[in-house]
Amino acid sequence: MTTAPSTIPPASRVRTYASFVRFEHTLFSLPLILAGVFSTPGPALSPMRWLWVAIAAVGARTAGMSLNRLIDRRIDALNPRTQVRELPAGKMKTGEAIALLVGSTAAYLGACAVLGPWFLRVAIVPLAVFTLYPYLKRFTPFCHFGVGLALALAPLAGYAAAHPGLERPGAALWLGAFALAWVSGFDIIYATLDEKFDRSHGIHSMVAWLGRERALRVSWLLHLAAAGALARVALSTMAHTTASMAWAIVAVLLYAGTLVLLWLEQRWAEDVNLAFFQINVWVGAAVLAMVLAARMAAGGF
């Protein structure tokens, strides 16, 4: 019997809410946001601006995941793999999820307002993407690019927060291209878990459309494109000059390490938990480390 939400101790509710929005997956987006911040030299952020950037990032991501879970709750209830999620399993009420969505959206919009009027004007863009991409699987096998686009906004948001004048956006734009290709590619790998369910229930995915083998080839091509975009990130960040050859070598080694991680993600695609939930965390960290090393190679911050 499912325990009624109101009878569960407060600490357990916090854990339930964190599980609902997959708070640990912030490890995917946070390094990309920080990489965007440091992709272009500029004045150091004040502690308060860092705080508002963090609030905006967490608020936006929580709102995005809440939207995803609310929009997909009926599909999740039919899929044996996702029936254990909080809404279909009855661990959370729909009203709680809506309240979490409203609260996180308010925090996100409030942080954008503090960061500056321009940020508030464009705040609707991530929310629109977060709302749209859960519906894409109902219409098109290219739905994976919706997830990729959502994560591609992370480095662009970090860059904009640190550089309100939007000067020299090249490295940040290439980071966005990297994130689009990387995330879309690993979302195809993730979709292999639901190939049979998607086909039988009319859910569109690259795997259901092309079959597992050909879909994974598309994932490979996307990760090759991600590797190319990441090379441009390093070149743009160093601005084609190197004040420190040692740091440039470190950046190149970290780039090579990221390529190895992308290769391992493909090599271990059969073990989705390993490829998706473990390798991906290290990819984001490696990208951030590469950007920091490239920044040092270009003369520091």
Secondary structure, DSSP 4 states (H G I P E B T S, - for coil): -PPPGGGS-HHHHHHHHHHHTTGGGHHHHHHHHHHHHHSS--PPPPHHHHHHHHHHHHHHHHHHHHHHHHHTHHHHHH-TTTTTSTTTTTSS-HHHHHHHHHHHHHHHHHHHHHH-HHHHHTTHHHHHHHHHHHHHTTT-GGGHHHHHHHHHHHHHHHHHHH-TT--S-HHHHHHHHHHHHHHHHHHHHHHGGGHHHHHHHT---HHHHH-HHHHHHHHHHHHHHHHHHHHHHHHHHHTT--S-HHHHHHHHHHHHHHHHHHHHHHHTTTSHHHIIIIIHHHHHHHHHHHHHHHHHHTT--
